[in-house]
Amino acid sequence: MSKLNIDQKSVRALFSDKKSDFLIPDYQRPYAWGEKECQTLWDDLFLFAFPESNCDKFNSESDEYFLGPIVTFKNDDGKMEIIDGQQRLTTLMLLLRAFYEKYGSMRNDKAVKTSKFIEQCIWKTDEFGDPDKSALKIDSEVATDKDKEEFLNILKTGTLTEKEKSSYANNYRFFQQKIAEFLNTYPDWFSFFPIRIMNNCILLPIEAESQDTALRIFSTLNDRGKPLSDADIFKAQFYKYYSNKGEKEQFIRRWKELEVLCDSIFHPMTGTPMDELFTRYMYYERAKQGIKSSTTEALRKFYEKNAYALLKNDQTFDNLIDLACFWNDVQNQSIERFSDRILRKLFVLNYAPNSMWTYFVSVYYMANRDDQGMLEDEKFYEFLNKTTAFIWAYAITNPGVNALRTPVFAEMINVVNDRPVSFMEYQFGTQQLQNAFNNYVFSNNRAITKSMLTWWAFQNPEQELLSLETTLEIEHIFSKNRQDKEHSLSNPRNLESLGNKVLLEKRINIRASDYRFADKVKYYIGFENSRKQKKAGTRIKELLELAENVSDFTESDIAQRNAKIIFSFIEFMHSNALLDEN
């Protein structure tokens, strides 16, 4: 069992401890607290130090305010590397330095004593307690923090220039302003505030025996500011590996570039963009290991196996960069990497009912790329077609992304072993699929509805490729308003059928009162308003053809179009060998 040193300490006791020589390591995130967080901290500390806005209601013997844990481990140089608590610790240092700067002009006994206490928190001291103002109690080596020198300079000098605009500088100015306002408003209380912060605000320093132990402890704790992500943990492992190889600076540069790239590509609902990249790559490594279990391990659990062995080789980091570049080209619809027909398929998949396709495509890319990171066009085209057909059909017959894991994970293993993707054990019966379509309610809040409409739009060979930044919504061709007023649909279910729905750009605003098809045509085609401004029409080819060729869209049109969409999709399934012919 790992050994831990845990001992609740006041801010003053922790910061002034001669053994507390803090280091914010290279792999940490840059300082991220802004004025909002500083304001919250200031308000909390004030309410604690002066209960009910009364200086005398504070009990210095028993009142405590818990500021949270600080997770560290002692590195080979004897410094306490901060794993968790960086944001709080850094901000407290800035706050104390701002108090110290204000006390510099004061000569009364309390001011002198308080200044002495703060000195012992900020600077290393000799055996008499006198500070060495060239030696701070904290240092920062954060590789991606270009402003860390400003932080250290603020602590050393307490001064700023107008040119300094970092978060450190802004927060230091904020505290200077709050302290000045506090002194003007409560001059008699001034001496009490920093003393109560230092003596009665409590931290829980957790000192682990190693970096790995500290990282594991961190995983159960949450920093009030910006907690480390899984990717940050992985960065620490990469950092150690490349440092031992003498390639630290090169790694830091490449990692920062990769972070910037991922931030522009991935926008996950949970986790960070870098976490998303590691997730997509994980499925490739799972497939190589022959793992087809539908239960997916947590990201950190997967990578930490065998002491993070997967992260301790050059190939992994190179592969991650390559995979990110691939998805960047998907996002940017690169014509240098992909043919037009591939880009059209990728556009459709972007509207898939779940994200499973991104993992499947990631596995395919990693397993089939050539030395230049290119894929054979025909094979990739066939793969994307089959993937689209299967995921779409499965979403209708087996709702829920978890159900999709079982067949897709098995096919991932086929991909990495250069076996054809077949979904042989999950073939669909033609009648089964037909019935599923007939019974399914394609309401707008179901993801598969937009998925089907996107697939259908691009079945038109004349449909041009759209930008992935285009915001598409679902349009009722026969409008709800029309049904409410006319009640002309004999079967109200037709209103929500695929036959009555089409994609439409969000920018095209169709007035709610325009419930007749003829009233909406001009918005589909485009028009010139009363101010001679041209309003562009839709780029959805099928809708343009409807607007140009029919004068009305009735229930029979809905039924015919619905049947056509379903028939075409079943034929699409047949062409991809996903129907059981027996």
C-alpha positions as CSV (number, residue, x, y, z in Angstrom):
1,M,0.0,0.0,0.0
2,S,1.3,3.5,-0.9
3,K,2.4,5.7,2.0
4,L,0.8,9.1,2.4
5,N,1.6,12.0,4.6
6,I,-1.6,13.8,5.4
7,D,-1.7,16.6,8.0
8,Q,-4.2,19.5,8.0
9,K,-2.4,22.8,8.1
10,S,-3.2,26.5,8.1
11,V,-2.0,28.5,5.2
12,R,0.7,30.0,7.3
13,A,1.9,26.7,8.7
14,L,2.0,25.1,5.2
15,F,3.6,28.0,3.3
16,S,6.2,28.9,6.0
17,D,7.3,25.3,6.5
18,K,11.0,25.2,5.5
19,K,10.3,21.8,3.9
20,S,7.6,23.3,1.6
21,D,9.5,24.2,-1.5
22,F,6.7,24.1,-4.1
23,L,7.1,23.5,-7.8
24,I,4.4,23.8,-10.5
25,P,5.8,21.2,-12.9
26,D,6.2,21.4,-16.7
27,Y,3.2,19.2,-17.5
28,Q,0.7,21.2,-15.5
29,R,-1.9,23.4,-17.2
30,P,-1.2,27.2,-17.3
31,Y,-2.8,29.3,-14.6
32,A,-6.5,29.8,-15.5
33,W,-8.2,31.6,-12.7
34,G,-9.8,34.9,-13.6
35,E,-11.5,37.8,-11.8
36,K,-14.7,35.8,-11.3
37,E,-12.8,33.1,-9.3
38,C,-10.8,35.7,-7.4
39,Q,-14.0,37.6,-6.5
40,T,-15.6,34.4,-5.2
41,L,-12.5,33.6,-3.1
42,W,-12.4,37.2,-1.8
43,D,-16.1,37.2,-0.8
44,D,-15.8,33.8,0.9
45,L,-12.7,34.8,2.8
46,F,-14.3,38.1,3.9
47,L,-17.5,36.4,5.1
48,F,-15.4,33.9,7.0
49,A,-13.1,36.5,8.6
50,F,-15.9,38.9,9.5
51,P,-19.0,36.9,10.3
52,E,-22.2,39.0,9.7
53,S,-19.8,41.9,8.8
54,N,-18.7,42.0,12.4
55,C,-15.0,41.8,13.3
56,D,-15.7,40.7,16.9
57,K,-17.8,37.7,16.1
58,F,-14.7,35.8,14.8
59,N,-13.3,33.2,17.2
60,S,-9.6,32.9,16.4
61,E,-9.3,29.7,18.6
62,S,-11.9,27.6,16.8
63,D,-13.1,29.2,13.5
64,E,-11.7,27.5,10.4
65,Y,-12.3,27.8,6.7
66,F,-11.4,24.8,4.6
67,L,-9.7,25.7,1.3
68,G,-9.3,22.2,0.0
69,P,-6.6,19.7,-0.6
70,I,-3.1,20.2,-2.1
71,V,-1.7,17.0,-3.6
72,T,2.0,16.8,-4.0
73,F,5.0,14.5,-4.2
74,K,8.6,15.1,-3.5
75,N,10.7,14.9,-6.7
76,D,14.3,13.9,-7.0
77,D,15.4,17.5,-6.4
78,G,13.5,17.6,-3.1
79,K,10.8,20.0,-4.4
80,M,7.1,19.4,-3.8
81,E,5.5,19.0,-7.2
82,I,2.0,20.2,-7.2
83,I,-0.4,17.7,-8.8
84,D,-3.7,19.2,-7.5
85,G,-4.4,22.6,-6.0
86,Q,-2.3,24.7,-8.3
87,Q,-5.0,27.3,-8.9
88,R,-5.7,27.9,-5.2
89,L,-2.1,27.9,-4.2
90,T,-1.1,30.3,-6.9
91,T,-4.0,32.7,-6.1
92,L,-3.3,32.6,-2.4
93,M,0.3,33.6,-3.1
94,L,-0.9,36.6,-5.2
95,L,-3.3,37.6,-2.5
96,L,-0.7,37.5,0.3
97,R,1.8,39.4,-1.9
98,A,-0.8,42.1,-2.5
99,F,-1.3,42.4,1.3
100,Y,2.4,42.5,1.8
101,E,2.8,45.3,-0.7
102,K,0.2,47.3,1.2
103,Y,1.8,46.7,4.5
104,G,5.2,47.9,3.2
105,S,4.4,51.5,4.0
106,M,3.0,50.8,7.5
107,R,5.1,50.9,10.6
108,N,2.8,50.0,13.5
109,D,3.5,46.8,15.5
110,K,0.7,44.7,14.0
111,A,1.7,45.7,10.4
112,V,5.3,44.8,11.1
113,K,4.4,41.4,12.6
114,T,2.0,40.6,9.8
115,S,4.6,41.5,7.2
116,K,7.0,39.1,8.9
117,F,4.5,36.3,8.7
118,I,3.8,36.9,5.0
119,E,7.5,37.0,4.2
120,Q,7.9,33.6,5.6
121,C,5.1,32.3,3.4
122,I,6.5,33.8,0.2
123,W,10.2,33.6,0.5
124,K,12.7,31.1,1.8
125,T,14.1,32.2,5.2
126,D,17.3,31.7,7.2
127,E,17.4,30.2,10.7
128,F,16.4,33.5,12.2
129,G,13.3,33.7,10.0
130,D,14.7,36.5,7.8
131,P,13.7,36.2,4.1
132,D,16.0,35.7,1.1
133,K,14.0,37.8,-1.4
134,S,15.8,36.2,-4.3
135,A,14.5,32.7,-3.3
136,L,10.7,32.2,-3.6
137,K,8.8,29.4,-1.8
138,I,7.2,28.5,-5.2
139,D,8.5,28.1,-8.7
140,S,6.8,27.4,-12.0
141,E,8.1,25.4,-14.9
142,V,4.8,25.1,-16.8
143,A,5.9,24.5,-20.3
144,T,2.8,25.9,-21.9
145,D,2.6,29.0,-19.7
146,K,4.2,31.9,-21.4
147,D,3.4,34.2,-18.5
148,K,5.0,32.2,-15.7
149,E,7.9,34.7,-15.4
150,E,5.3,37.5,-14.7
151,F,4.0,35.5,-11.8
152,L,7.4,35.0,-10.3
153,N,8.3,38.6,-10.9
154,I,5.2,39.8,-9.1
155,L,6.1,37.6,-6.1
156,K,9.6,38.9,-6.0
157,T,9.0,42.6,-6.6
158,G,5.3,43.3,-5.9
159,T,5.3,45.7,-8.9
160,L,3.6,45.6,-12.3
161,T,3.9,47.6,-15.5
162,E,0.9,48.6,-17.7
163,K,2.2,46.2,-20.4
164,E,1.6,43.1,-18.1
165,K,-1.8,41.7,-19.0
166,S,-1.5,38.1,-17.9
167,S,-4.0,36.4,-15.6
168,Y,-1.4,36.7,-12.8
169,A,-1.1,40.4,-13.4
170,N,-4.8,41.0,-13.7
171,N,-5.6,39.0,-10.6
172,Y,-2.8,40.8,-8.6
173,R,-4.3,44.1,-9.6
174,F,-7.7,42.9,-8.6
175,F,-6.5,42.0,-5.1
176,Q,-4.6,45.3,-4.8
177,Q,-7.9,47.1,-5.6
178,K,-9.9,45.0,-3.2
179,I,-7.4,45.6,-0.4
180,A,-7.4,49.3,-1.0
181,E,-11.2,49.4,-0.9
182,F,-11.2,47.3,2.3
183,L,-8.7,49.6,4.0
184,N,-10.8,52.6,3.2
185,T,-14.0,51.0,4.3
186,Y,-12.8,49.1,7.4
187,P,-9.5,50.7,8.5
188,D,-9.8,49.3,12.0
189,W,-10.2,45.8,10.7
190,F,-7.3,45.8,8.3
191,S,-4.8,44.1,10.5
192,F,-7.1,41.2,11.1
193,F,-7.8,40.1,7.6
194,P,-4.5,38.6,6.4
195,I,-3.9,37.1,9.9
196,R,-7.1,35.3,9.8
197,I,-6.4,34.0,6.3
198,M,-3.0,32.7,7.3
199,N,-3.9,31.3,10.7
200,N,-7.5,30.0,10.3
201,C,-7.8,29.1,6.6
202,I,-7.0,25.4,6.4
203,L,-5.5,23.4,3.6
204,L,-5.1,19.6,3.5
205,P,-1.7,18.8,2.1
206,I,-1.5,15.2,0.8
207,E,2.1,14.2,0.1
208,A,2.4,11.0,-1.9
209,E,5.5,8.9,-2.1
210,S,5.6,9.1,-6.0
211,Q,4.2,10.9,-8.9
212,D,2.0,7.9,-9.9
213,T,0.5,7.7,-6.4
214,A,-0.2,11.5,-6.5
215,L,-1.9,11.2,-9.8
216,R,-4.1,8.3,-8.6
217,I,-5.1,10.4,-5.5
218,F,-5.9,13.3,-7.7
219,S,-8.3,11.2,-9.7
220,T,-10.6,11.1,-6.7
221,L,-10.3,14.8,-5.9
222,N,-11.5,18.0,-7.7
223,D,-9.7,21.2,-7.8
224,R,-12.0,24.2,-7.4
225,G,-10.3,25.8,-10.4
226,K,-9.3,23.8,-13.4
227,P,-8.7,20.1,-12.6
228,L,-6.3,18.0,-14.5
229,S,-7.9,16.0,-17.3
230,D,-7.0,12.5,-18.2
231,A,-4.9,13.9,-21.0
232,D,-2.9,16.0,-18.5
233,I,-2.2,12.8,-16.6
234,F,-1.0,11.2,-19.8
235,K,1.1,14.2,-20.6
236,A,3.0,13.7,-17.4
237,Q,3.9,10.1,-18.4
238,F,4.9,11.3,-21.9
239,Y,6.9,14.1,-20.3
240,K,8.9,11.7,-18.1
241,Y,9.5,9.4,-21.1
242,Y,10.8,12.1,-23.4
243,S,12.8,13.8,-20.6
244,N,14.7,10.6,-20.0
245,K,15.4,10.5,-23.8
246,G,16.7,14.0,-23.7
247,E,13.9,15.2,-25.9
248,K,12.0,17.3,-23.4
249,E,11.8,20.6,-25.3
250,Q,10.8,18.9,-28.5
251,F,8.0,17.0,-26.7
252,I,6.7,20.2,-25.0
253,R,6.6,22.0,-28.4
254,R,4.8,19.1,-30.1
255,W,2.3,18.6,-27.3
256,K,1.4,22.3,-27.3
257,E,0.8,22.1,-31.1
258,L,-1.3,19.0,-30.6
259,E,-3.4,20.7,-28.0
260,V,-4.1,23.7,-30.2
261,L,-5.0,21.4,-33.1
262,C,-7.4,19.3,-30.9
263,D,-9.1,22.4,-29.5
264,S,-10.0,23.4,-33.1
265,I,-11.3,19.9,-34.0
266,F,-13.0,18.3,-31.1
267,H,-15.9,19.7,-29.0
268,P,-16.9,16.8,-26.7
269,M,-19.8,16.9,-24.4
270,T,-17.6,15.7,-21.5
271,G,-13.8,15.8,-21.1
272,T,-11.3,17.9,-23.0
273,P,-10.5,17.9,-26.7
274,M,-7.3,16.0,-25.9
275,D,-9.3,13.4,-24.0
276,E,-11.4,12.9,-27.1
277,L,-8.3,12.2,-29.2
278,F,-7.0,9.7,-26.6
279,T,-10.5,8.1,-26.6
280,R,-10.5,7.6,-30.4
281,Y,-7.0,6.2,-30.3
282,M,-7.9,3.9,-27.5
283,Y,-10.4,2.0,-29.7
284,Y,-7.6,1.2,-32.2
285,E,-5.4,-0.2,-29.4
286,R,-8.3,-2.1,-28.0
287,A,-8.9,-3.7,-31.4
288,K,-5.3,-4.6,-31.7
289,Q,-5.5,-6.4,-28.4
290,G,-8.5,-8.3,-29.5
291,I,-10.9,-6.7,-27.0
292,K,-14.5,-6.9,-28.2
293,S,-16.2,-6.6,-24.8
294,S,-19.1,-4.1,-24.9
295,T,-18.0,-2.8,-21.6
296,T,-15.4,0.0,-22.2
297,E,-12.9,0.8,-19.5
298,A,-12.5,4.3,-18.3
299,L,-9.9,6.2,-20.3
300,R,-7.4,6.5,-17.6
301,K,-7.8,2.9,-16.6
302,F,-7.0,1.7,-20.1
303,Y,-3.9,3.8,-20.5
304,E,-2.5,3.2,-17.0
305,K,-2.1,-0.6,-17.6
306,N,1.4,-1.9,-17.0
307,A,2.6,1.4,-15.6
308,Y,1.5,3.4,-18.6
309,A,3.5,1.2,-21.0
310,L,1.5,2.3,-24.0
311,L,2.6,5.9,-23.4
312,K,6.2,5.1,-23.1
313,N,7.1,4.7,-26.7
314,D,7.5,7.0,-29.7
315,Q,5.0,5.3,-31.8
316,T,2.0,6.1,-29.6
317,F,2.6,9.9,-29.6
318,D,3.4,9.9,-33.3
319,N,0.1,8.0,-33.9
320,L,-1.9,10.4,-31.8
321,I,-0.5,13.3,-33.9
322,D,-1.3,11.5,-37.1
323,L,-4.9,10.7,-36.0
324,A,-5.5,14.3,-35.0
325,C,-4.3,15.5,-38.4
326,F,-6.6,13.0,-40.1
327,W,-9.6,14.4,-38.2
328,N,-8.5,17.9,-38.9
329,D,-8.7,17.1,-42.6
330,V,-12.1,15.6,-42.1
331,Q,-13.2,18.8,-40.3
332,N,-11.7,21.0,-43.0
333,Q,-13.0,18.8,-45.8
334,S,-9.6,18.6,-47.3
335,I,-9.7,17.9,-51.1
336,E,-6.0,17.0,-50.9
337,R,-6.7,14.0,-48.7
338,F,-10.2,13.0,-49.8
339,S,-12.2,12.7,-53.0
340,D,-15.5,14.5,-53.3
341,R,-17.5,11.3,-52.9
342,I,-15.6,10.5,-49.7
343,L,-16.3,14.0,-48.3
344,R,-20.0,13.6,-49.1
345,K,-20.0,10.3,-47.1
346,L,-18.2,11.9,-44.2
347,F,-20.6,14.8,-44.2
348,V,-23.5,12.4,-43.9
349,L,-21.8,10.5,-41.1
350,N,-21.3,13.8,-39.3
351,Y,-25.1,13.6,-38.7
352,A,-25.0,10.0,-37.4
353,P,-27.3,9.2,-34.5
354,N,-24.4,8.6,-32.2
355,S,-20.6,9.1,-32.0
356,M,-19.7,5.5,-32.5
357,W,-18.8,6.1,-36.1
358,T,-15.9,8.4,-35.1
359,Y,-14.3,5.5,-33.2
360,F,-14.9,3.0,-36.0
361,V,-13.4,5.4,-38.6
362,S,-10.5,6.1,-36.4
363,V,-9.7,2.4,-36.2
364,Y,-10.1,2.1,-39.9
365,Y,-7.7,5.0,-40.6
366,M,-5.0,3.8,-38.2
367,A,-5.1,0.3,-39.6
368,N,-5.3,1.2,-43.4
369,R,-3.2,4.4,-43.8
370,D,-0.2,4.3,-46.0
371,D,3.2,6.0,-45.2
372,Q,1.8,9.3,-46.3
373,G,-1.4,9.0,-44.2
374,M,-3.6,8.3,-47.2
375,L,-6.4,5.8,-47.6
376,E,-7.2,3.8,-50.7
377,D,-10.3,5.6,-52.0
378,E,-12.5,2.7,-53.2
379,K,-12.0,0.6,-50.1
380,F,-12.6,3.6,-47.8
381,Y,-15.7,4.5,-49.8
382,E,-17.1,1.0,-49.4
383,F,-16.3,1.0,-45.7
384,L,-18.1,4.4,-45.2
385,N,-21.2,3.1,-47.1
386,K,-21.4,0.0,-45.1
387,T,-20.8,1.8,-41.8
388,T,-23.5,4.3,-42.6
389,A,-26.0,1.7,-43.6
390,F,-25.5,-0.5,-40.6
391,I,-25.4,2.3,-37.9
392,W,-28.6,3.9,-39.4
393,A,-30.5,0.6,-39.5
394,Y,-29.3,-0.4,-36.1
395,A,-30.4,2.9,-34.6
396,I,-34.0,2.2,-35.8
397,T,-34.1,-1.5,-34.9
398,N,-32.0,-1.4,-31.7
399,P,-32.2,2.1,-30.2
400,G,-29.4,3.2,-27.8
401,V,-25.7,3.6,-28.5
402,N,-24.7,0.9,-26.0
403,A,-26.4,-1.7,-28.2
404,L,-24.2,-0.7,-31.1
405,R,-21.1,-1.4,-29.2
406,T,-21.3,-5.2,-29.5
407,P,-21.4,-5.4,-33.4
408,V,-19.0,-2.5,-34.0
409,F,-16.4,-3.6,-31.5
410,A,-16.2,-7.0,-33.2
411,E,-15.8,-5.4,-36.6
412,M,-13.0,-3.2,-35.2
413,I,-11.0,-6.4,-34.6
414,N,-11.7,-7.5,-38.2
415,V,-10.4,-4.1,-39.4
416,V,-7.1,-4.3,-37.6
417,N,-6.6,-7.8,-38.9
418,D,-7.2,-6.8,-42.5
419,R,-10.5,-8.8,-42.7
420,P,-13.5,-7.4,-44.5
421,V,-16.2,-5.6,-42.5
422,S,-19.3,-7.7,-42.9
423,F,-21.6,-7.5,-39.8
424,M,-22.4,-11.1,-40.8
425,E,-23.9,-12.0,-37.4
426,Y,-26.1,-8.9,-37.4
427,Q,-27.9,-9.1,-40.8
428,F,-31.3,-7.5,-41.1
429,G,-34.4,-9.1,-42.6
430,T,-36.0,-7.1,-45.3
431,Q,-39.5,-7.3,-43.9
432,Q,-38.2,-6.7,-40.4
433,L,-36.5,-3.5,-41.5
434,Q,-39.6,-2.4,-43.5
435,N,-41.8,-2.9,-40.4
436,A,-39.4,-1.1,-38.2
437,F,-39.5,1.9,-40.5
438,N,-43.3,1.8,-40.7
439,N,-43.7,1.7,-36.9
440,Y,-41.0,4.2,-36.0
441,V,-42.0,7.7,-35.1
442,F,-39.5,10.0,-36.7
443,S,-40.0,12.9,-34.3
444,N,-37.5,15.8,-34.5
445,N,-36.0,15.1,-31.1
446,R,-34.7,11.7,-32.2
447,A,-31.2,11.9,-33.7
448,I,-31.9,9.3,-36.3
449,T,-34.5,11.6,-38.0
450,K,-31.9,14.1,-39.0
451,S,-29.6,11.3,-39.8
452,M,-32.0,9.8,-42.3
453,L,-32.8,13.1,-43.9
454,T,-29.1,13.9,-44.4
455,W,-28.6,10.5,-45.9
456,W,-31.5,11.1,-48.2
457,A,-30.4,14.5,-49.3
458,F,-27.1,13.2,-50.4
459,Q,-28.7,10.3,-52.4
460,N,-29.3,13.0,-54.9
461,P,-26.2,12.9,-57.1
462,E,-26.5,16.6,-57.8
463,Q,-26.5,17.6,-54.1
464,E,-23.4,19.7,-53.6
465,L,-21.1,19.2,-50.6
466,L,-22.0,21.6,-47.8
467,S,-19.7,23.0,-45.2
468,L,-19.7,21.2,-41.8
469,E,-20.3,24.6,-40.3
470,T,-23.7,24.8,-41.9
471,T,-26.4,24.6,-39.3
472,L,-29.2,22.4,-40.7
473,E,-32.7,22.1,-39.2
474,I,-35.7,19.9,-39.9
475,E,-38.4,21.5,-42.0
476,H,-42.0,20.2,-42.2
477,I,-42.8,20.6,-45.9
478,F,-46.5,20.3,-45.0
479,S,-46.4,22.6,-42.1
480,K,-47.8,22.0,-38.6
481,N,-49.7,25.3,-39.0
482,R,-51.4,24.1,-42.1
483,Q,-52.6,21.0,-40.3
484,D,-53.8,22.9,-37.3
485,K,-55.9,25.2,-39.6
486,E,-57.0,22.8,-42.3
487,H,-57.0,19.4,-40.6
488,S,-56.5,18.1,-44.2
489,L,-54.3,15.1,-43.3
490,S,-56.5,12.0,-42.9
491,N,-53.6,10.3,-41.0
492,P,-52.0,12.8,-38.5
493,R,-49.0,10.5,-38.3
494,N,-48.0,11.6,-41.8
495,L,-47.1,15.0,-40.4
496,E,-44.1,13.5,-38.6
497,S,-43.1,11.0,-41.3
498,L,-39.9,11.1,-43.2
499,G,-41.9,11.9,-46.3
500,N,-42.9,15.2,-44.8
501,K,-39.5,16.3,-43.6
502,V,-36.4,17.8,-45.2
503,L,-33.2,19.5,-44.2
504,L,-33.2,23.3,-44.3
505,E,-30.5,25.8,-43.4
506,K,-31.2,27.6,-40.1
507,R,-30.5,30.9,-41.7
508,I,-33.6,30.6,-43.8
509,N,-36.4,32.1,-41.7
510,I,-39.8,30.9,-42.7
511,R,-42.6,32.9,-40.9
512,A,-44.9,30.8,-38.8
513,S,-47.9,32.3,-40.5
514,D,-46.7,31.0,-43.9
515,Y,-48.3,27.6,-43.5
516,R,-49.1,26.8,-47.2
517,F,-46.5,25.3,-49.4
518,A,-47.0,28.1,-52.0
519,D,-46.2,30.7,-49.3
520,K,-42.9,29.0,-48.5
521,V,-41.6,28.5,-52.0
522,K,-39.9,31.9,-52.2
523,Y,-37.9,31.2,-49.1
524,Y,-36.7,27.9,-50.5
525,I,-35.7,29.4,-53.8
526,G,-34.5,32.8,-52.5
527,F,-36.0,36.2,-53.0
528,E,-35.5,40.0,-52.9
529,N,-37.0,41.8,-50.0
530,S,-38.7,45.3,-50.0
531,R,-35.3,46.9,-49.5
532,K,-33.8,45.2,-52.6
533,Q,-31.8,42.9,-50.4
534,K,-31.2,39.4,-51.9
535,K,-32.0,36.6,-49.5
536,A,-30.3,33.3,-50.6
537,G,-32.4,30.2,-50.9
538,T,-31.6,26.7,-49.7
539,R,-28.7,24.5,-51.0
540,I,-30.7,21.3,-50.5
541,K,-31.2,20.2,-54.0
542,E,-34.3,18.1,-53.5
543,L,-36.1,21.0,-51.8
544,L,-35.2,23.3,-54.7
545,E,-36.5,20.8,-57.2
546,L,-39.8,20.6,-55.2
547,A,-40.1,24.4,-55.0
548,E,-39.5,24.7,-58.7
549,N,-41.7,21.9,-60.0
550,V,-44.8,21.5,-57.8
551,S,-47.4,24.0,-56.7
552,D,-48.5,22.2,-53.6
553,F,-47.4,19.4,-51.3
554,T,-50.2,17.1,-50.2
555,E,-50.8,14.0,-48.2
556,S,-50.4,11.8,-51.2
557,D,-47.0,13.5,-51.9
558,I,-46.0,12.8,-48.3
559,A,-46.9,9.1,-48.6
560,Q,-45.1,8.7,-52.0
561,R,-42.0,10.4,-50.8
562,N,-42.0,8.5,-47.6
563,A,-42.2,5.2,-49.4
564,K,-39.5,6.3,-51.8
565,I,-37.1,7.1,-48.9
566,I,-37.7,3.8,-47.2
567,F,-37.4,1.8,-50.4
568,S,-34.2,3.5,-51.3
569,F,-32.7,2.9,-47.9
570,I,-33.6,-0.8,-48.0
571,E,-31.9,-1.0,-51.5
572,F,-28.9,0.8,-49.9
573,M,-28.8,-1.9,-47.3
574,H,-29.0,-4.6,-50.0
575,S,-26.2,-3.1,-52.0
576,N,-24.0,-3.2,-48.9
577,A,-24.8,-6.9,-48.2
578,L,-26.5,-6.2,-44.9
579,L,-29.8,-8.0,-45.6
580,D,-30.4,-11.6,-44.8
581,E,-31.7,-13.0,-48.1
582,N,-32.9,-16.3,-46.5
